[in-house]
Amino acid sequence: MDIENMFLKHHQWIQSDGKTGEKLEIVKGEISELHITGVNLSCLEIVESNMNHSFLTNNDMSDCYFLSTSFDETNLSESILSKTVFDYASLKHSNMRNCVGIKASFDDADLSFADLSGSDLRRASFRRANLSNADFSDVDLTSAILDGALLYGTSFKGSKGMDEVSAQYIFVGTEEKPIRLEGDDISKWLNTN
């Protein structure tokens, strides 16, 4: 099975409004070390699969469904990820610099040590996500949701929209000694980190 060809057929399917090519749906697939750049992969469905160590830069990956899929050490930089679902996904040590992820969902995902610097993540959801040591420098987080997120060592230097981030509680400090913040303490912490 030629995986890269399957992705290109999906690109044809999107470009032709379903007249040619074929929609790509994968469950429990081993598709690591994939190298695809500059194509339209919107509306993909890849669930409970391994896409670790892939190079997926500058793609349109909007409206995709990546439930419980692993993207550890994957380069997704410069991609469009708007309205894409990464719930329960693993994106540890991934490169997501300069992405557009408006309304993307990362609920219960692991983004520890991920680099999201320069991205547009307005209205994105990070409920209960592990964002430990992630880099959110110069990110637009206007109206993003950080409810229950783990923010040990997370950097928000130069980020925009921090006053509009919503969260009932977050965890800061360290994994060994977590500190639960609520109310006004959240925005104070976000604006100083």
N, C-alpha and C positions, 0 to 999 in steps of 0.2 A: 504493500500500500504506500504510494507516494504522498506523504503528508503535505508537502509544500504545494503539490499539484491540487490537492483538495482545497487548500486555502485560496489558490488562484481561481478555482472553479466557483468558490463562494463569491470572490470579487466579481466575476462575470455575472453571477446571479443577481448581485446587488446592482451593478451597472446597467443590466438589461431589464430591471424590474421583474425578475423571475422568468424571463423568456428563454435564456440560455444559462448554462452553468448549473450549480446545485447548492442549495443551502447546506452549510456545514453544522452538524450537530454531533458532538462526541461526548460519550459518558465513559468514565474510568479509562481514559486513554493515556498512553505513554508517548508524549510528543515533545520531549525536552530538546534543547539545543536547536530549536527552529530558527531560521533566519529569513524574516519577511519584512520588507520596508516599503513605505510609500504606496500602500494599496488600501482599498476600502474593505474593511472586514466587519462593518457594522452588522448588528443582529446575529452575530455568532452565538452559539450555545455550546459551551464546553464545561462540563460538570464533573467534579471529583476526579480531575485529571492532573497530570504532571507536565507543566510547561517550563520547568526550571532551566536556567542558563540559556534562555532564548534571547534573540535580538529582534525586537519588534518595534523599531522606531518609526516615527512619522507616519503612522497608520491611522485611519479612521476606525476606531473601535468603539464607537458610540452605540448605545442600546444593546450591548452584549450581555450575556448571562454567564458568569464564571463562578458559580456557587461551588465552594469547597475546592477550588482549583489552586495549585501551587505554582507561583511565579518567582520562586526564590532566585536571587541573583540574575534577574531578567532585566533587560534594558527596554523600557517602554517610553523613553523620552520623546518629546515632541508629538505625542499621539493625542487624539481626541478620545476621551473616555467618558463623555457626558452621558448621564443616565445609565451607565453600565453598572451591573451588580457584581461586586466582589465579596459578598457576604461569606463569612467563614473561610475566605481565601488566605493563602500565605504569600506575602510579598516581601519576605525578609531580605534585606540587603539589595532590594531592587532599585533601579534608576528610573524615576518618574519625573525627571526635571522637565519644566516647561510644558507640562500637559494641560489640556483643557478638560477638567472633570466636573463640570457643572452638574449638580444633582446626582453625582455618582454615589453609590452606596458601598461602604466598607464596614458594615456592621459585623462585629465579632471577628474581624480580620486581624492578621498579624502583619504589621508594617514596621516591625522593629528594625532599626538601622536603615530604613528606606530613605532615599533622597527625593523629596518632592519639591525642591526649591524652584521658585519662579512659576509655579503652577497656578491655574485658576480653578479653585475648588469651592466656588460659591455654592451654597445650599447642599454641599456634600454631607453625607452622614457617616460618622465614625463611632456609632454607639458601641460601647464595650470593646473597642478596638485596642490592640496593643500597639501604641505609637512610641514605645521606648526608644530613645536615642535616634528618632527620625528627624530629618532636617526639613522643616517647614519655612525656611528663610524666604522672605519676599513672596509668600503665597497669599492669594486673596481668599480669605476664609469667611467672607461676609455671609451671615445666616447659616453657617455650617453647624452641625450638631456633634458635640463631643461628650455626650452623656455616658458616664461610666468609663471613659477612656483612660488607659494607663499612659501617663506622660512622664515617665522616669527619664530624665536627661534629654527631653525633646526640646528642640530649638525652634522658636517662632520669631527670630530676629528679622525685623523689617516687614513683618506680615501685615496685611491690611484687613479691615473688617473685624478686628478682634473684639470690639465692643458689641458686635452683633452675633457673636458665637453663642449658641445656646447649650446649656448643660445644667442638669440638676446637681450633679456631683462629678468630680474627676479624681484621679489618684496621682499624686506627685510624690517626691521623695525618692526612695529606692525600692527595688523589688523586695529586699529584705526588710525594709522599714517604710512601708507605704503610708502616705498621709492623705486622708480623704478631705477634699475641699468642697465647700458648698457655698451657694449664694454669692455675695460680693467678693469673697476670697478668690473665686474662680477668675473673674476678670482682672483682679489685681495681679494674680500669678501669671495669667496669659500675657498681660501687657508688660511684664518685667522679664519674660523669658523668650 
